[in-house]
Amino acid sequence: MRNQILLLVFFFLIPFYGFSQSSAEQSLDQLIQKKIKYNSNTKRGFCIQVYNGNEKQAIQHIVQFSALFPNIQIKRIYNVPEWKVQTQIYKTRLEADRVLNQIKLEYSGARVVYLNATGHF
């Protein structure tokens, strides 16, 4: 009798276990797809900050940087109370670090900074 009960429990629980397992896998796949979509829609990333200070020197740094690195886009941003000179946005830290290695030869104080979805710190 005991063996029959165990056999019945076994046959009834296995199909439900298998169903919940595949349901969990589907949920995980859906979650991964949502994360991929979210990451592709946001503008987060990394840039290289070349200068942080007053406006006059920020403009000078932009002119000098553009002459030294014509293939890298650069911009000037005002965050009270200082001006920041930053490069284009890179999707990964690895990309930004590779460019930083080149820039550090001319700008030893340059550093990689993380940008949130609005493009600011």
C-alpha positions in Angstrom: 0.0 0.0 0.0 2.8 2.4 0.9 4.5 1.7 -2.4 1.3 2.5 -4.3 0.9 5.8 -2.5 4.5 6.7 -3.3 4.0 5.7 -6.9 0.8 7.9 -7.1 2.6 10.9 -5.6 5.5 10.4 -7.9 3.3 10.4 -11.0 1.3 13.4 -9.9 4.2 15.6 -8.7 6.6 15.0 -11.6 4.4 16.6 -14.3 3.8 19.7 -12.1 7.4 20.0 -11.3 8.3 19.9 -14.9 5.6 22.5 -15.7 6.9 24.9 -13.1 10.5 24.4 -14.3 9.6 25.4 -17.8 7.5 28.2 -16.5 10.5 29.5 -14.5 12.7 29.2 -17.6 10.2 31.2 -19.6 10.1 33.9 -16.9 13.8 34.1 -16.9 14.0 34.4 -20.6 11.4 37.2 -20.5 13.3 39.0 -17.8 16.5 38.7 -19.8 14.8 40.1 -22.9 13.4 43.0 -20.9 16.9 43.8 -19.6 18.3 43.8 -23.1 15.6 46.1 -24.3 16.1 48.4 -21.3 19.9 48.6 -21.8 19.5 49.4 -25.5 17.0 52.2 -24.8 19.1 54.0 -22.2 22.0 56.3 -22.9 24.1 55.2 -20.1 27.8 54.7 -20.7 31.2 56.0 -20.0 33.1 59.1 -21.2 36.5 60.5 -20.5 36.8 63.7 -18.6 39.8 65.7 -19.8 39.3 68.9 -17.9 37.4 70.3 -15.0 37.6 74.0 -14.2 37.0 77.5 -15.6 35.4 78.3 -18.9 38.3 80.0 -20.6 40.7 77.1 -20.0 37.9 74.6 -20.9 37.7 76.3 -24.4 41.5 76.1 -24.7 41.5 72.4 -23.9 38.8 71.7 -26.5 40.8 73.4 -29.2 44.0 71.6 -28.2 42.3 68.3 -27.8 40.5 68.5 -31.2 43.9 69.2 -32.8 45.5 66.2 -31.1 42.6 63.7 -31.4 40.5 64.7 -34.4 38.7 61.3 -34.4 37.3 61.7 -30.9 34.3 63.9 -30.3 34.6 66.3 -27.4 32.1 68.5 -25.6 32.0 71.2 -22.9 29.4 70.8 -20.1 28.6 73.3 -17.4 27.9 71.7 -14.0 27.7 74.5 -11.4 30.2 75.9 -10.5 32.7 74.4 -13.1 33.0 73.5 -16.7 33.8 70.0 -17.8 35.4 68.8 -21.0 34.4 65.3 -21.9 34.7 63.0 -24.8 31.9 61.1 -26.6 30.0 58.4 -24.8 31.3 54.8 -24.9 29.0 51.9 -24.2 31.4 49.9 -22.1 34.1 50.7 -19.6 36.6 48.6 -21.7 36.1 50.9 -24.7 36.6 54.0 -22.6 39.7 52.6 -20.9 41.3 51.8 -24.3 40.7 55.4 -25.5 41.9 56.7 -22.1 45.3 55.0 -22.6 45.8 57.1 -25.7 44.6 60.3 -24.1 46.7 59.9 -20.9 49.8 60.5 -23.0 48.8 64.1 -23.4 46.4 64.6 -20.5 47.7 62.9 -17.4 44.7 64.0 -15.3 42.1 62.5 -17.7 39.8 59.9 -16.2 36.8 57.7 -17.1 33.5 58.8 -15.6 30.2 56.9 -15.5 27.2 58.7 -17.0 23.6 58.0 -16.0 20.6 58.0 -18.4 20.5 61.8 -18.6 24.2 62.0 -19.7 25.3 63.4 -16.4 27.1 62.0 -13.3 
